[in-house]
Amino acid sequence: MRLEFSIPLLLLGTLSVCLALPWVAEEYPNPMVNPNKCGSNIDGETLWLCDPDSVLGTDTSSVLSTVKDVNLNSNCVCNCTESPDVGYVVGVAVAEFITTQHDDSTASLEAFSQTVRENWFETSSCDDKILLLMVKNDSQIHLALGSRINEILPSEILDNIDRDIEPLLEASKYTEALELTLRQLDLAISERVGVYATGTDSTGMTTEEPPEPDNLVWGILGVIAIMSILIFHYWIKY
């Protein structure tokens, strides 16, 4: 959020001051509702990206293109029999500062991103929406995942993404960090969807739960075991 005002200065005329104030999650703009505040329009199309503080600079076309490409080609992760062509959706929120409600900055990022995610996306039976929140002041990107995405992605995959983008964030390469996050996240989801579809992972090992034991077979084996014990006991006794 930016607050602009003018300060009259003697001999120097008027100084225009622009301050970036911390965003409150409930007031953070939705690119589909307020695209002009977000800078989320490319070639006349509004996309799921909002950068109201212009953290990414004036040219956001590269990130917008990546957001568009990922969402256009995203995999279906639930209700795929009914709507096989409907994939998950990812949105990107960028801010210079956010309000801190917790002593732990990670907890503040988590609370903020989850609130924005809920405000941006309608509630549906398939909770497959993702929000990437990047805060310049914290030099972090936090992922708020829908429950279905959480089921698909192991925590180690998210840890690997964090590790890969850390040098970019430290170097203030925010555009590159966001694009790498989007690409790696999309690749990871695609691979996991393939795992669930085929029942095998990249090593060829099965990922399905082992079949339930056949109760009839176990019953027969149990009877045989009991009969063997009785026969052995009878043979010893007589």
Backbone bond lengths (Angstrom), bond angles and torsions (degrees), N, CA, C in turn:
res aa  C-N    CA-C-N  psi(-1)  N-CA   C-N-CA  omega(-1)  CA-C   N-CA-C  phi
1 M - - - 1.452 - - 1.516 107.88 -
2 R 1.329 116.61 133.56 1.453 119.94 -178.90 1.523 110.45 -115.59
3 L 1.309 115.40 136.44 1.451 122.43 177.98 1.517 107.89 -116.35
4 E 1.329 117.10 120.40 1.454 121.10 -177.56 1.527 109.60 -113.52
5 F 1.330 116.08 137.62 1.457 120.98 174.57 1.519 108.82 -155.75
6 S 1.305 115.79 165.59 1.460 120.89 -176.87 1.514 110.18 -114.72
7 I 1.331 115.99 141.47 1.463 122.19 178.57 1.525 108.21 -118.72
8 P 1.356 118.40 118.10 1.474 119.87 177.77 1.526 110.59 -72.14
9 L 1.303 117.48 130.29 1.461 122.04 -179.63 1.526 109.29 -121.09
10 L 1.325 116.39 134.65 1.447 120.67 177.99 1.524 110.40 -63.74
11 L 1.320 116.48 134.03 1.459 125.41 176.95 1.531 113.66 70.99
12 L 1.329 117.27 -19.15 1.461 119.40 -176.06 1.523 112.33 -108.90
13 G 1.318 117.03 2.31 1.451 119.37 179.97 1.511 110.65 80.65
14 T 1.337 116.60 -136.94 1.460 122.28 -175.95 1.525 110.36 -116.60
15 L 1.310 115.41 131.07 1.466 121.26 178.30 1.518 108.96 -101.86
16 S 1.330 116.57 123.20 1.466 121.32 178.28 1.522 108.53 -90.32
17 V 1.324 115.41 125.33 1.461 121.20 -177.42 1.518 109.77 -114.00
18 C 1.312 115.97 136.25 1.470 120.91 179.76 1.518 108.48 -127.18
19 L 1.312 116.19 117.03 1.454 121.42 -178.65 1.518 110.79 -113.14
20 A 1.322 116.26 138.49 1.460 121.01 175.10 1.514 107.94 -95.48
21 L 1.317 116.33 113.67 1.457 121.00 179.59 1.518 109.85 -94.68
22 P 1.325 117.80 152.59 1.469 120.34 179.51 1.525 111.47 -61.07
23 W 1.314 115.41 137.96 1.457 120.60 177.93 1.522 110.89 -80.72
24 V 1.313 115.26 140.50 1.459 122.37 168.56 1.525 106.40 -93.37
25 A 1.314 117.88 134.43 1.465 121.28 -172.99 1.525 112.54 -55.50
26 E 1.322 116.21 -40.70 1.463 120.35 -176.99 1.532 112.40 -68.29
27 E 1.356 117.24 -19.18 1.460 121.17 -178.38 1.524 112.80 -102.44
28 Y 1.324 116.35 -3.97 1.466 118.98 -178.99 1.532 108.88 -67.20
29 P 1.346 118.22 131.13 1.472 120.58 -172.68 1.522 114.24 -69.40
30 N 1.317 114.23 151.09 1.465 123.22 176.19 1.527 107.49 -98.01
31 P 1.335 118.67 124.24 1.465 120.22 -176.02 1.527 113.57 -62.80
32 M 1.316 117.07 -25.26 1.462 119.64 179.38 1.530 111.83 -81.32
33 V 1.337 115.99 -19.90 1.464 121.23 179.50 1.524 111.06 -99.57
34 N 1.331 116.27 -41.12 1.467 121.62 -178.49 1.528 110.98 -127.31
35 P 1.321 117.99 66.00 1.476 119.96 -177.29 1.521 113.33 -61.66
36 N 1.339 117.49 -29.70 1.462 119.89 -179.39 1.524 111.75 -67.00
37 K 1.324 117.75 -31.30 1.460 121.44 178.32 1.526 111.49 -77.62
38 C 1.323 115.45 -21.35 1.471 120.19 -173.51 1.517 113.91 -98.81
39 G 1.339 118.12 -21.98 1.453 119.74 -174.19 1.518 111.26 65.55
40 S 1.349 115.95 40.50 1.469 120.85 -171.58 1.518 113.31 -105.92
41 N 1.319 116.79 19.38 1.460 119.95 -176.68 1.521 110.73 -104.78
42 I 1.333 115.96 131.70 1.459 121.19 176.14 1.516 108.40 -138.26
43 D 1.298 116.43 124.13 1.470 122.74 -178.82 1.522 111.18 53.56
44 G 1.332 116.30 39.29 1.458 120.55 177.02 1.513 114.59 79.42
45 E 1.320 117.89 3.99 1.469 121.93 -178.84 1.530 109.84 -113.39
46 T 1.324 115.32 131.53 1.460 120.53 178.74 1.528 109.57 -87.71
47 L 1.322 116.33 130.38 1.463 121.55 -175.82 1.523 110.60 -120.09
48 W 1.350 115.17 167.69 1.458 121.65 -176.42 1.525 111.70 -80.38
49 L 1.329 116.35 67.53 1.453 121.11 174.12 1.528 108.70 -146.03
50 C 1.330 116.20 138.60 1.456 120.62 177.96 1.523 109.85 -137.59
51 D 1.340 115.94 124.20 1.462 122.47 178.80 1.531 108.41 -135.71
52 P 1.320 117.30 69.66 1.469 120.55 -174.44 1.531 113.93 -66.61
53 D 1.336 118.57 -20.81 1.461 121.95 -179.76 1.529 112.58 -96.71
54 S 1.351 116.32 4.31 1.472 121.97 -179.78 1.523 112.47 54.97
55 V 1.327 115.98 40.07 1.463 121.09 177.61 1.527 110.85 -63.36
56 L 1.324 116.36 -34.32 1.464 121.18 -177.37 1.524 112.34 -83.96
57 G 1.325 117.16 0.08 1.453 120.37 -178.34 1.519 111.47 89.06
58 T 1.305 115.22 -171.71 1.462 119.62 -176.08 1.525 113.48 -79.80
59 D 1.321 117.20 -23.42 1.461 120.49 -177.93 1.531 110.06 -105.67
60 T 1.323 115.50 99.86 1.473 120.65 178.72 1.523 111.28 -106.81
61 S 1.327 117.30 13.96 1.464 120.47 -174.23 1.524 112.39 -61.48
62 S 1.338 116.77 -34.51 1.462 119.69 -178.09 1.530 111.29 -66.12
63 V 1.338 116.16 -47.24 1.466 119.79 179.29 1.521 110.28 -66.87
64 L 1.331 117.12 -40.82 1.464 120.85 178.92 1.530 111.09 -60.54
65 S 1.322 116.20 -40.50 1.469 120.06 178.66 1.524 110.98 -64.34
66 T 1.329 116.22 -39.06 1.463 119.78 178.61 1.524 111.21 -66.86
67 V 1.337 116.40 -43.40 1.470 120.60 176.83 1.526 110.32 -59.12
68 K 1.320 116.00 -45.35 1.470 120.68 179.85 1.518 111.33 -61.82
69 D 1.337 116.57 -45.74 1.457 121.17 -177.49 1.525 111.72 -64.48
70 V 1.336 116.35 -44.39 1.470 120.39 -178.92 1.529 110.73 -63.36
71 N 1.331 117.12 -46.30 1.464 119.97 -178.62 1.524 112.57 -69.66
72 L 1.328 116.39 -33.03 1.463 120.34 -179.74 1.524 111.59 -68.44
73 N 1.336 116.65 -31.97 1.464 121.00 -175.46 1.529 113.46 -113.57
74 S 1.328 117.30 16.38 1.464 119.82 -176.80 1.525 111.66 -68.95
75 N 1.329 114.98 150.90 1.457 121.65 -178.05 1.523 111.68 -81.10
76 C 1.306 114.97 150.86 1.457 120.80 171.28 1.526 107.93 -75.37
77 V 1.342 116.62 133.25 1.462 120.01 -178.09 1.528 113.17 -118.84
78 C 1.333 117.97 -8.19 1.464 120.33 174.43 1.530 109.30 -162.82
79 N 1.344 115.08 159.05 1.467 121.43 -175.14 1.529 111.23 54.32
80 C 1.319 116.05 35.18 1.464 120.57 -173.27 1.527 113.18 -74.22
81 T 1.315 117.45 -21.52 1.465 119.70 176.96 1.520 110.28 -68.53
82 E 1.325 115.81 -40.88 1.455 121.12 -179.59 1.528 112.05 -79.34
83 S 1.336 117.16 -41.05 1.479 121.18 -176.67 1.525 110.31 -135.15
84 P 1.324 116.98 72.97 1.475 119.98 -175.01 1.521 114.03 -65.46
85 D 1.328 117.87 -21.63 1.460 120.62 -176.27 1.528 113.31 -94.41
86 V 1.322 116.46 0.02 1.466 120.39 -179.49 1.521 108.81 -95.88
87 G 1.339 116.41 111.40 1.463 120.89 -177.59 1.510 112.83 -98.69
88 Y 1.309 115.10 178.45 1.456 120.24 176.95 1.527 109.52 -67.79
89 V 1.327 116.89 163.65 1.460 122.07 -178.72 1.525 108.91 -123.82
90 V 1.335 116.21 136.29 1.459 120.77 177.57 1.527 109.18 -123.17
91 G 1.331 116.03 135.26 1.448 122.20 177.17 1.523 110.02 -121.41
92 V 1.333 116.60 154.46 1.458 122.00 -178.35 1.532 109.21 -122.73
93 A 1.318 116.17 123.37 1.467 122.17 176.41 1.525 108.54 -116.17
94 V 1.325 116.50 129.87 1.464 121.91 -177.80 1.523 108.67 -124.75
95 A 1.320 116.63 136.79 1.466 121.08 178.83 1.516 109.86 -146.88
96 E 1.326 115.49 155.39 1.457 119.54 176.09 1.522 110.76 -82.41
97 F 1.342 115.61 -44.02 1.463 122.02 177.17 1.524 108.80 -137.36
98 I 1.334 116.63 151.06 1.458 121.09 170.03 1.529 108.08 -130.35
99 T 1.319 115.51 158.53 1.461 119.42 177.36 1.519 109.64 -67.59
100 T 1.320 115.37 142.80 1.462 121.45 -179.58 1.523 109.57 -104.01
101 Q 1.314 115.02 119.11 1.466 120.23 -179.41 1.523 112.05 -109.12
102 H 1.331 116.07 -4.39 1.461 120.74 -177.99 1.526 108.75 -135.18
103 D 1.320 116.17 155.66 1.458 120.67 175.46 1.528 110.94 -66.05
104 D 1.321 114.85 -31.87 1.459 121.02 -179.81 1.528 108.73 -88.14
105 S 1.341 117.15 122.57 1.466 120.63 -178.83 1.527 111.72 -63.05
106 T 1.339 117.18 -34.55 1.464 120.49 178.79 1.524 110.93 -63.79
107 A 1.317 116.53 -40.13 1.465 120.69 178.20 1.525 110.65 -64.78
108 S 1.337 117.05 -37.81 1.465 120.80 177.75 1.522 110.67 -65.62
109 L 1.330 116.65 -42.77 1.464 120.82 177.38 1.521 111.03 -61.77
110 E 1.322 115.82 -42.05 1.460 120.51 -179.00 1.528 111.06 -63.83
111 A 1.331 116.87 -46.05 1.464 120.85 -179.42 1.521 111.13 -65.29
112 F 1.323 116.93 -43.49 1.460 121.63 -179.13 1.525 110.62 -63.58
113 S 1.320 116.45 -48.76 1.475 120.73 -176.70 1.517 111.86 -65.43
114 Q 1.321 117.19 -37.12 1.459 119.61 -179.89 1.528 110.90 -67.88
115 T 1.334 116.72 -38.81 1.462 120.33 177.98 1.525 111.02 -65.32
116 V 1.323 116.74 -44.55 1.470 120.47 178.71 1.522 110.45 -63.37
117 R 1.322 116.55 -41.37 1.475 120.11 179.15 1.529 110.89 -59.29
118 E 1.323 115.96 -44.38 1.462 120.10 179.86 1.525 111.60 -67.28
119 N 1.339 116.86 -33.28 1.463 120.09 179.45 1.529 111.84 -74.11
120 W 1.313 116.30 -32.70 1.465 120.16 -177.62 1.519 112.49 -77.20
121 F 1.320 116.50 -43.52 1.466 120.05 -170.00 1.524 111.57 -108.89
122 E 1.318 114.65 139.07 1.452 119.56 177.01 1.526 110.42 -69.26
123 T 1.322 114.98 147.46 1.463 120.05 177.07 1.527 109.34 -71.24
124 S 1.325 116.03 134.52 1.465 120.27 179.43 1.520 108.82 -142.25
125 S 1.327 115.37 166.25 1.466 119.92 -179.92 1.517 110.67 -65.51
126 C 1.335 116.11 -27.90 1.465 120.55 177.36 1.519 108.18 -101.60
127 D 1.301 117.01 99.43 1.464 121.95 -176.56 1.528 108.64 -84.07
128 D 1.343 115.40 78.47 1.468 120.56 -173.75 1.524 112.88 -118.21
129 K 1.333 117.07 22.78 1.466 120.79 -178.71 1.534 110.41 -92.44
130 I 1.342 115.50 143.77 1.462 122.52 -177.09 1.526 109.36 -126.58
131 L 1.321 116.27 138.52 1.464 120.27 173.36 1.519 109.57 -122.69
132 L 1.335 115.91 127.39 1.457 122.06 171.62 1.522 107.27 -98.24
133 L 1.296 116.99 119.31 1.461 121.53 177.22 1.523 109.19 -110.18
134 M 1.317 116.42 121.05 1.455 120.59 174.99 1.521 108.90 -116.21
135 V 1.337 116.41 124.17 1.456 122.56 178.96 1.524 108.19 -115.48
136 K 1.322 115.96 118.22 1.471 121.11 -176.08 1.516 111.97 -61.11
137 N 1.317 117.03 -42.48 1.461 121.09 -176.09 1.522 112.29 -63.05
138 D 1.351 116.69 -28.88 1.463 121.49 179.99 1.523 112.79 -97.72
139 S 1.339 116.63 -11.16 1.477 121.55 -176.81 1.521 111.12 50.75
140 Q 1.321 114.98 47.14 1.462 120.63 -179.86 1.519 110.34 -136.20
141 I 1.329 114.73 153.01 1.464 122.03 168.97 1.517 106.93 -119.34
142 H 1.317 115.70 122.98 1.462 120.22 -179.36 1.525 108.95 -112.81
143 L 1.320 115.87 138.36 1.466 121.54 179.36 1.523 110.01 -104.04
144 A 1.322 116.17 123.49 1.464 121.40 171.96 1.524 106.44 -104.40
145 L 1.322 115.93 111.92 1.461 121.47 -172.33 1.528 111.70 -106.11
146 G 1.328 115.05 142.25 1.451 119.69 171.14 1.514 109.68 -67.99
147 S 1.319 116.58 160.22 1.466 120.60 -175.18 1.523 112.66 -59.79
148 R 1.336 117.11 -35.42 1.472 119.72 -179.32 1.533 110.74 -67.81
149 I 1.329 116.95 -39.72 1.465 120.15 178.09 1.520 109.97 -67.06
150 N 1.322 116.72 -37.78 1.462 120.74 177.03 1.518 111.41 -59.88
151 E 1.329 116.69 -36.54 1.462 120.60 179.14 1.519 111.62 -67.41
152 I 1.317 116.76 -32.27 1.465 121.92 -174.88 1.523 112.65 -81.84
153 L 1.330 116.32 -42.25 1.469 120.07 -170.84 1.526 112.18 -94.50
154 P 1.310 118.39 120.22 1.472 121.06 172.86 1.526 110.17 -67.58
155 S 1.307 116.59 152.27 1.468 121.10 -177.47 1.530 111.86 -62.76
156 E 1.334 117.70 -29.62 1.467 119.08 -178.70 1.531 112.03 -65.73
157 I 1.335 117.09 -29.15 1.465 119.80 177.19 1.527 110.11 -66.63
158 L 1.325 116.42 -42.91 1.461 120.70 178.25 1.527 110.94 -65.58
159 D 1.323 116.50 -36.88 1.471 120.64 177.34 1.529 110.73 -63.72
160 N 1.324 116.42 -38.85 1.465 120.41 179.05 1.526 111.37 -65.08
161 I 1.330 116.14 -39.92 1.468 120.07 178.19 1.524 110.02 -63.42
162 D 1.331 116.34 -45.09 1.472 120.55 178.27 1.520 111.35 -57.63
163 R 1.318 115.48 -42.01 1.468 120.08 -178.20 1.537 110.65 -66.70
164 D 1.328 116.98 -37.12 1.468 120.37 -177.43 1.528 112.75 -72.09
165 I 1.332 117.05 -33.33 1.465 119.10 -175.87 1.529 112.46 -90.28
166 E 1.324 117.71 -12.29 1.469 120.31 -176.76 1.525 113.35 -56.35
167 P 1.355 119.96 -45.54 1.481 119.33 178.96 1.524 112.29 -62.25
168 L 1.326 117.67 -34.36 1.467 120.88 179.84 1.523 111.07 -68.01
169 L 1.323 116.37 -41.57 1.461 120.08 178.97 1.525 110.82 -66.82
170 E 1.326 117.04 -39.43 1.463 120.67 178.94 1.523 111.37 -64.34
171 A 1.338 115.89 -29.01 1.465 120.87 179.28 1.531 111.69 -91.62
172 S 1.334 116.71 8.39 1.475 122.96 -179.75 1.528 112.23 61.15
173 K 1.327 116.73 28.12 1.467 121.12 175.59 1.527 108.48 -92.82
174 Y 1.333 114.66 73.12 1.455 120.66 -171.07 1.531 112.73 -69.24
175 T 1.319 116.08 -40.31 1.466 119.41 179.52 1.521 110.89 -61.79
176 E 1.339 115.80 -46.59 1.464 119.57 179.81 1.526 111.36 -63.81
177 A 1.334 116.83 -38.52 1.464 120.53 179.95 1.526 111.44 -64.06
178 L 1.327 116.78 -41.73 1.463 120.45 179.31 1.528 111.05 -66.91
179 E 1.325 116.40 -43.70 1.466 119.44 -179.45 1.519 111.24 -64.30
180 L 1.334 117.56 -41.36 1.461 120.54 178.66 1.532 110.44 -64.44
181 T 1.316 116.85 -40.74 1.461 120.38 178.09 1.522 110.73 -61.77
182 L 1.313 116.95 -46.08 1.470 121.41 -179.52 1.524 110.93 -61.16
183 R 1.321 116.63 -45.23 1.472 120.62 -177.40 1.533 111.49 -67.41
184 Q 1.324 116.06 -45.55 1.464 118.84 -178.22 1.526 111.22 -68.06
185 L 1.323 116.47 -37.38 1.461 120.46 178.30 1.521 110.13 -64.16
186 D 1.312 116.87 -44.30 1.461 121.03 179.29 1.522 111.26 -63.22
187 L 1.336 116.59 -42.24 1.464 120.54 178.83 1.521 110.98 -63.94
188 A 1.325 116.55 -42.77 1.470 120.51 -179.20 1.521 111.15 -63.74
189 I 1.320 117.17 -42.62 1.472 120.33 179.59 1.518 110.20 -65.86
190 S 1.332 116.79 -42.31 1.475 120.36 179.04 1.517 111.14 -59.83
191 E 1.328 116.27 -42.83 1.462 119.89 179.44 1.519 111.50 -66.24
192 R 1.342 117.00 -40.53 1.461 120.38 -179.53 1.521 111.42 -69.00
193 V 1.331 117.04 -36.23 1.463 119.78 175.77 1.518 109.40 -63.01
194 G 1.348 117.09 -39.25 1.463 120.61 176.45 1.509 112.07 -64.40
195 V 1.329 117.05 -36.62 1.460 121.65 177.64 1.515 110.62 -61.98
196 Y 1.327 116.58 -46.85 1.465 120.21 -178.51 1.522 111.24 -68.00
197 A 1.336 117.07 -31.49 1.453 120.24 -178.15 1.519 111.87 -73.84
198 T 1.359 116.95 -39.22 1.459 120.61 -175.62 1.516 113.41 -96.13
199 G 1.340 116.11 -21.12 1.457 119.75 -178.40 1.514 113.10 81.39
200 T 1.352 117.70 8.76 1.463 120.49 177.82 1.508 109.24 -132.56
201 D 1.336 115.84 150.99 1.454 119.32 176.47 1.521 109.78 -94.41
202 S 1.338 117.17 -170.60 1.459 121.01 -174.87 1.523 113.15 -65.68
203 T 1.322 118.58 -17.17 1.462 121.54 179.11 1.512 112.01 -92.77
204 G 1.345 116.04 -3.33 1.452 119.56 -178.95 1.512 113.87 90.47
205 M 1.339 117.23 -1.95 1.458 120.63 -179.79 1.517 109.70 -78.10
206 T 1.302 116.49 145.63 1.459 120.54 -179.60 1.515 111.09 -69.60
207 T 1.326 115.55 143.67 1.460 121.11 177.22 1.520 111.36 -112.42
208 E 1.334 116.40 2.06 1.445 119.97 -179.02 1.519 110.58 -82.46
209 E 1.320 115.14 154.88 1.448 119.72 176.08 1.522 109.37 -68.19
210 P 1.329 119.60 143.66 1.456 120.50 177.96 1.515 110.22 -62.76
211 P 1.355 117.47 148.58 1.463 120.37 -178.20 1.524 111.45 -65.85
212 E 1.308 114.07 150.21 1.446 119.55 177.29 1.535 109.90 -65.22
213 P 1.307 118.73 141.59 1.462 120.65 179.64 1.518 110.86 -64.78
214 D 1.323 114.95 146.45 1.459 121.37 178.69 1.531 108.85 -76.55
215 N 1.312 118.19 114.69 1.467 122.29 -176.21 1.521 112.38 -63.23
216 L 1.338 116.41 -35.19 1.455 119.72 179.84 1.522 110.95 -63.69
217 V 1.349 115.11 -43.81 1.465 119.49 -179.70 1.525 110.04 -62.60
218 W 1.329 116.49 -45.32 1.460 119.27 179.81 1.521 111.56 -64.89
219 G 1.321 116.78 -33.11 1.463 119.90 177.90 1.519 111.74 -65.48
220 I 1.337 115.97 -44.03 1.462 120.43 179.21 1.516 111.07 -63.66
221 L 1.359 115.96 -43.14 1.458 119.65 178.79 1.526 111.40 -62.44
222 G 1.327 115.30 -36.76 1.459 119.24 178.18 1.518 112.05 -64.26
223 V 1.327 116.23 -43.51 1.473 120.79 179.08 1.523 110.31 -62.54
224 I 1.340 116.85 -43.55 1.464 121.16 179.56 1.525 110.45 -60.85
225 A 1.343 115.85 -42.47 1.460 119.75 179.96 1.525 111.28 -62.57
226 I 1.331 116.58 -43.64 1.479 120.60 179.96 1.515 110.82 -64.29
227 M 1.349 117.00 -44.61 1.468 121.03 179.42 1.525 110.66 -61.90
228 S 1.325 117.23 -38.75 1.461 120.25 180.00 1.521 110.48 -64.18
229 I 1.335 116.09 -41.21 1.466 119.36 178.83 1.513 111.30 -64.24
230 L 1.352 117.23 -42.55 1.471 121.13 -179.57 1.522 111.17 -64.82
231 I 1.345 116.23 -43.18 1.468 119.95 179.77 1.512 110.70 -63.81
232 F 1.366 116.97 -42.89 1.456 120.54 179.18 1.533 110.24 -63.61
233 H 1.330 117.24 -41.22 1.466 120.89 179.38 1.531 110.84 -64.60
234 Y 1.345 116.77 -39.52 1.448 120.64 178.89 1.537 111.55 -66.26
235 W 1.348 115.08 -40.09 1.481 120.42 -178.07 1.527 109.66 -66.39
236 I 1.360 117.86 -40.12 1.456 121.84 179.51 1.533 109.82 -65.47
237 K 1.324 116.32 -41.75 1.466 120.93 -174.34 1.503 112.06 -71.01
238 Y 1.334 116.60 -39.27 1.465 119.54 -175.70 1.516 112.72 -110.63
